[in-house]
Amino acid sequence: MVNKEIKAINEKVKKSSAFVDALMDEIKKVIVGQDYLIHRLMIGLLSNGHVLLEGVPGLGKTLAVNTLAKTIKTGFQRIQFTPDLLPADLVGTLIYNQKTGSFVTKKGPIFSNIILADEINRAPAKVQSALLEAMQERQVTLGEDTYKLADPFLVLATQNPIEQEGTYPLPEAQVDRFMLKLKIDYPSKDEEKEIISRFTVPDNITVKSVVTPKDIMSARSLVKEIYVDEKIANYVVDIVFASRNPEEYGLKDLKNLIDFGASPRASLGLILAAKANAFLKHRGYVTPEDIRIVGHDILRHRILVTYEAEAENISSDEIITKIFDTVEVP
């Protein structure tokens, strides 16, 4: 019976995931290389999870998000975060109408589908909180009224890791609201040459809208249907628990390096992102490899390292690699 169900889901996924390739082809017209970035943006889109992108300026983070928005027939807002930004600049405010003697709601740029929060760590805590509340609750309260945010609603935030002057680092509890945290690296030599040849000529690269919000919403529903075996669920729980109680998994050396292990959001994130990865591979079931592919992006901002680890220059990524190398694969 189970095999029949898996076969049925597999067929459904094969048919419904055809648009993914067209979407990626459009994005790659503009973005050279950065397969990791494009792939993880797609995972965020399909699993309804917000994404935090970290990388030095000029790597194409903003361009990638902008291009993704253009390939979907949907609303897009880029918000440049600055130290003088106010919550009202983000969510909107109530304006007094002298003629009627009443307050009128003026909605802010957050009322869109894809939000690019550029340099999120440049804005003060109250602005970050306003954004993160909208991300979590998918609604905004203005005065006495609460407004639901339109579906799909996805926040893609960028932060610069090298320039810390005049920044307000995101608190760990708020970073946890992002499903994925990506570390974006430099392109290869060949990719750099391709960037030069593509963007130093008069040709104008145009991107078509190939997907509607309805396609995204139906794909998200199907992603949730993708089959996860109990062994895979146990594997995910073991990975998360190994970050909380490493000594129980033969990782005694990690005990003094981990301050706080991953939260239950990590378990949910691993399963949902792995399902989205299976969908991108046109598959109706999750494999351990799907978990490994998304593991670092789901866990790197949820495992907090101790001062001892920082002193020894050990990052959460190295700890995650050790956990994956040790926890038994089903």
C-alpha positions, 0 to 999 in steps of 0.5 A: 500500500505504501509503495503504491502511495509513493508511486502516486506521489512520485508521478504527481511530482514529476508532472508538477515540478516541470516548471522548476527547470524553466524558472532556473533557466530564466534566472541563469540568463542573468546570474552566472554560476552561483548554483548554490545560491539559486538552488537554495532560493528555490528551496526557500520559495518551495518550502515557504521559508525565509532566507538570510544571505551572507556574503561580501558586496558584489557577489550578485545577492541582490541581483539573484533575488531581483531576477527570481522576482521577475520570473514569477508574476508577483509583487516585489519590493526592495527595502534598503535598511539604514540606521534611520529607518523606522518601523512605519517605513516598513509596515506602514502607518495611520494618517489623519484625514482632516476632511473626514476626521478619521485615520486612514491606513497607509500600507508600507512596502512589506505588503508585497510578495517577495521582499528583499531586505537589503543589509538587514543588520544596518537597521536598529532592533525595532525595525528588525523586530517589525520585519521579523514579526511580519515574517513569523505571523504573516500579518501586520497590525496597524492601529486596531486593525490586523492585515494578512500578508498576501501569499506567497510571502517570502523575505530574502534578507542580505547582510555583509559579514565584513563591514560591522561598523554602524551595524546592529547584528541580528539577535540569535532568537531573530536569526532563528526565524530564517529557515535558511542561512546561506554563505555566498562565496566568490565565483570561479575564474571561468565564471568571472570571465563569463560575468565580464563578457556578459555584462560589458556588452550593449546587449540587454538581458531580458527575463520572462515571467514563467510562473504564477503565484498559483503555481508556487502555492500548488507546488508548496502543497505538493512539497508537503505531500512528499513521502518521508520514511520513519527512518529519515525522521529518526535520522533528522531527530538524531542530528538535532539531538547530537547538537544538544547532547553530543556526548550521547552520540560519541562526540564528547569533544563537541560538548565544550564547543556548543553553547546551545544546540539546534531548536525544534525549528531546525527539525522542521526546517530539515524535513521541509527543505529536504522535501523541497530538494526532492521536488527540485529533483522531480522525486516524490520521496526524501533520501538521507542525501536530501537532508545532508544537502540542506543540513548546513544551511538549516543548522549553521545559524541555530547552533551557537558556539562557545567562547572556547570554540571562537578562541580556537577558530571553530565555526558552527559549520565545522561542528555540523560536518562532524555531526553529519560524519558521526550520526549513523545514516539510515 
